[in-house]
Amino acid sequence: MDLATPLDLICRLIVRARENEAQVTAIETEEDPDPTDSDDSFAVLEDEANEVVEEEMLGLLEDLADDQQAEVLALAWVGRGTYDASEWDDALAEANELDQDKVTELMEMSMLAGYLDAGLAAFDLSCDGVGQID
């Protein structure tokens, strides 16, 4: 399988999706203390909107051509186990025929980073050594 979508772009999307998934909904309190001064060590992970990461993910996905968006979606489906790697053509065909917006489908997919990572692994691909991805 040859990807039409650059591997480094998929890897960047994985990194941003991990950052997005690491954020937790902020707990509103009457006080507004500095999260770094809190006794709650996870308070620094709280971000109500996480807008910067979401906007970058959205931008990365929207800049892709339709066939590349379908490819990323099909890769996530393979990683999720909806399709096996041997069913790549079927996954890609369904992603191309999807009536709803592919970008929305990807943005709303929980565990997107893990699914994309697993999808790459199903084809013996990884982000190891790609660009500045660690």
ABEGO torsion letter per residue (X at the ends): XBBABBAAAAAAAAAAAAAAAABBBBBBBABBBBAAABABAAAAABBAAGAAAAAAAAAAAAABBAAAAAAAAAAAAAAAGABBAAAAAAAAAAAAABABBAAAAAAABBGAAAAAAAAAAAAGBBABGBEABX
